[in-house]
Amino acid sequence: MIVEDSTVVRRLLAHIVSGDPRLVLAAAVASAEEALRELPRVRPDVISMDIRLPGMDGLEATRRIMAEQPTPIVVIADSVRDSTFGISMNALKAGALSVVEKPVGIETGGHEQIAETIRTQLYIMSQVPVIRQRGTLAVRPRLLAEPAQRPPPQQPAVLAIAASTGGPPALAQVLGALPADYPLPVLLVQHMGAAFMEGFASWLNGLVPLKVALAQEGEVPQPGRVYVAPGDRHLLLSPQGVLRLSSEKPLASQRPSATILFRSVAAAAGERALGVLLTGMGEDGAVGLTEMRRAGGYTITEHESTAVVYGMPAAAVRLGGSSLSLPLPAIGPRLAQLGRREAQA
């Protein structure tokens, strides 16, 4: 189902969908209200959701859909620079799975790349099982008892964290549990379109106590700051403790790559490396996290009970790369605890 008030863009999206044999257009509507009326009848596998809509906006529509008839939602962002981008990010927090650029005219440069991204995201997200949003995630008490397991052998010096599908709200929850004076620098990879990364960092900066910004080449990472891999660049920590940005070819189709980040942190920090792998489709980060653990670092994966997509954490667990598996609400407090240990040392 396409939800888009502009007739021109709605037709363009329909044309894009028709170009993929894996996709069939179930409905195309001009408002959130119409989408909600049609949803029980059409029962689409995935929804393309505009944010700037007349009447009810796409954020409220996402909330309603996830509460009443959970369906995978891909947000189509009108602009990465205006206020609607923050609304798009909040739609992810409300249960949407990903955000992609709104298509431009067929004759415009870059159209086919954007169109292919839209087609791929719609198909992939149509396969994701979603659950009704009930505000806070239910956490099993048995799982929350796991932090009593063996602590890291060394006091952590740097935290590397990565996520993909479902990542922005998960990262907001984890980093939101860390104090502003958290004693470790945080290096972060989130799979997202390059055009969105600056807006994503700004959105996250407004939600969590730590200062969040895009990483810059040659920076020395400081405690209490989050360094986000910029669009279409790998983020690495050099043996000298300096941030490096690389345009090296994608690894397993990903740039930035979580595995490349984890691998560099393992080499630079060894037993003092702390790694976290959250929700995401595919296996990026699994090999790198495993290397980090083998180098003596401490690694945490998100438990299947809370992951939107358990692909990346599951791959790390299969490879033996997870020191500890925790439900999402327990990860931030665990990291805060490890940080207090560092501060008291």
N, C-alpha and C positions, 0 to 999 in steps of 0.2 A: 504494500500500500504506500502510495506517495501522498504526503500531506504538504501542500505548497500553495500559497495564495496567488502567486504570480502565474498567470496563464502561460506566459512564454517559458518560464523556468519549469513549470509542471510538464509542458510538452517536451522540453529538452530532456528532463529526467526520464520521461516515458520512452523517448528515443534511445537514451543510454541503456535503459533496462532491456529494451527490445534487441539490443546488440549482443546480448549474452544468452546463449541457449540454455544456461542453467536457471535463468530467471523468467518468471511469467508475471506480468502486471495484473494484480488482483483488483486494484481500485486506485483512482487518483482523485483526491478531494481538495477543496480550497480552504478548509478551516478545521480547527481542532474539534469544534462541536460536531461537524459532519463526520469526522473520523471516529469519534466516540459513538455516534449513532450507527455507523456502518460496521464497526469492529465485530460485534457479535455475529453479524451475518457473513461478512467476508472472511474473518478468521485468518488474516495473513500470517505468513511465516516470519516476516520482517517488515519494519516500517521505516521509510525515509521521512524524517521529521524536520520541517523548517522551524526556526525559533521565532522569527518575527512574523506573527500571524495576527489578523484582525480578531478582536474579541479575546478569547482565551489564547495565551501564547503557548509556544512549544514546550516550555518548562512545565507549566501547569498541566498541559496535555500528557506529558511524560509521567508526571506524578499520578494522574488519574488512571492512565493505562496500566502502569505497574501495580496500582492498588486493586484495579477491577478486573483486568484481563491481561496479565503479564505477557508481553510480546517483545522480542528483540527490537531495539530502536537504534537507528543510525542517525545522528544529528547532522543536518546539512547546514554548515555555518555560512552566513551571508558575508561576514567580514571578520578578519582576525584582529582588526584594529579598533572597532567601535565597541560600544557597551554590550552588544549582543553576544560577544564572545564569552564574557563572564557568565551570561545566562546559559550559553551552550555548555560551559564547564559545570554549571550547577545542574544541568539536565543529566550529565554523566553521574553526578552525585545522587540524583533522584532515580537512577536505574538505567539510563541509556548506556549503550555499550561502547560507542565510538563516535568521533566527530570527524567529518571530512569537509573539504572546501565545496562551496556551491559551484556548480558548473557555469562556465562562460560560453559565449556563442561558439558555434561549430567552427567558424572561420577564425576564431581567436587563438593565438599561440598558447600552447599548453593544454588545450581542450581535451585532447585524446588521453593525456596522462591523468588528468583529473577524472575523466569519464571512466577510465580503467580502474582507478582507485575506488570510485563509487561502486562500480559493478562488483569488484572483489570484496569490498567491505560488506555489501548487502548479502552476497552469497555466504561468506564466512559467518556473519552474525546470524544468518537465518538458521544456522546449525546449533546455536548456543541455547541450552535450556535456561530459562529465566524463572525466577520465583517471585511471588507476590512480595512487594516491599512493605515491611511493617515497622518502619522507623529504625529501630536498632536491631542488630543481628542477634539471634538467639545463640548463645554459646553454651556448649555442654560443660558442666562443672568438671567432669572427668578430664577433659582436655586442658582446662585451666590449671590443673594440678601439675602439668608437665614442667613448668619452670624450675621445679626443685631438682631437676637433673643436673649433672656435673657442669660447673661453670667453665668458661674458657680458661685454658692453662695460663694465658698471659693477659695482661690488662690491654683491652683494645685501644688502638691508636687512630683508626679510621673506619668509617662505616660506608659500605657500598650497598646500594639498594636498587632494585630494578623491578619493573612491571610492564605489562602490555595491556591486553583487553581487561577492562574493569579497573585499571590501575589508578587513574586520578583520584577517585574517592577513597580507594584503599590507601594510597600514599598520604592523602590528607588526614586520614584517621591515624595512621602510624606516626607520622611526623607531628601531628597535633598533640600527641601524648608526651613529646619531648620538651623539656624546659628551654627557655631562651638561652640559658647559659650552659647548654649541653656541651660537654668537654671534648667532643669529637667532631671533626669535619665530616660532612655527609656528601657523598658523590652519588648522583642519581641518573639512571637511564629510564626513560618512559618512551615506549614506542608510540609515536604520533607524527602526523604530517609535519614536515619542516616548517611550514608557514605558521603553525600553531604554537611552536615551542616557547617563544617569548611571552605570548599571552598565557600559556600554561604556567610558566614560572611566576608571572605576576599574580595570577589567580591563587596559586599555592602560597605565595608570599603573604597574601592578605588573609589566609586562613590559619596559618600555623605560627607558633611563637618564634621559630628560627627565621633568620633572614635567608630568602631564597632568590637566586639569580642564575642566569645562564653562565656556564663556566667560560672562562677566558683563557686563551693560550698563555702559558707561563706563570699563571697564578700559583701562589703557595697557599694551599687550603688551610683555612683557619677554623678553630673550634666554634661550634654553634652556628655554622653557615652551611647552607645546602647549595651545591653546585650541580646544576642541571645540564646534561649533555645537550648542546644546541642541535638544531635541525640538521640532519644529514651529515653529522660528524661523529666519529667515535670519540669517547672520553676515556683517557688513560691517566694513571698516576705513575710518574716516572720513578726510577730507583732513587733519584735525588729528592723525591717528595714534591715534585712540581706537576701541575696539571698540563696535560698535552691533549690537543685536539688533532684528530687525524682524518684525512679524506681517503684513507686506504679503502679498498673495495669492501662492500658489505660482506658480513659473515652470516651464512645461512639466510640470505636476503635481508638482513637487518643492518642498518646504520643509522643511529648508534646501536652497537651490539652490547648486550649485558655480559656475554662471555668475555669479550675483549676487556671490558671494565674490570670484571672480577679477576681475570687472569693477571692484569697489570697490578691490581691491589695485592693479590697473592704474592707476586714477585717482589713488590716494594715493601710490604709490611709483614709478610710471613705469619708468624704466630700471633701478631698483633692486629691482624685483619679481621673485620667483622662484616659478614655478608648476609643480605636478606633478599630472597626471591619471592615475589608476590604473584598474584593472579596473572594469567596470560596464556594465549593460545600458542601452540608450537613448543619448541624446546630451547629457545634462546636463554642463555644464562646457566643452563644445567651443567654443561661441561666446565665453564669457568668457576661456578660455585664448588664443584667437585675438586678442581685444582686448588681452590682456596682452602678447602678442608684438609686436603692432603698435605698442604704446606703448613698445617698447624693452626689455621684460622678457625674461627667459630662461625657456623653458618645456620641460618634459620630459614625455613620455608613455610609459606602459608598452608594451613591445613585444608584438606578437601572440603570440610564442612562449611567454610566461609568463602572459598575462592569462586569468583564468578566463572572463571575457566581454570581448571586445575592442570592444564597442560604443562606449563613451565615448571611449577613446583613439583609436579608428579615426576617429570623427567629427572630432576635433580635427586629426588628420593630414590628412584630406580638405580641411579648411578652411584649411590652412596654418598652424595654430596651434601646431605642435610644432617647437621648435628642435632637439630631440634625442629619439630614440626608443631606450629601453634596456630590456633584460630586467630583471625585478624585482630580482634580487640585485645588480645594478650600480647601481641608483638611489640607495640609501642611501650607499654609498661616494662616489658622485659629489656628493651633497649635502654630505657631510662635507668633501670636497675644496674645494668652493665656500665652505664656512664657514671653513675654515682660511685661505683667501685673504682673507676679510674680517677675520679675527683678526690676520693679519700686516700688514694695511694701516695 
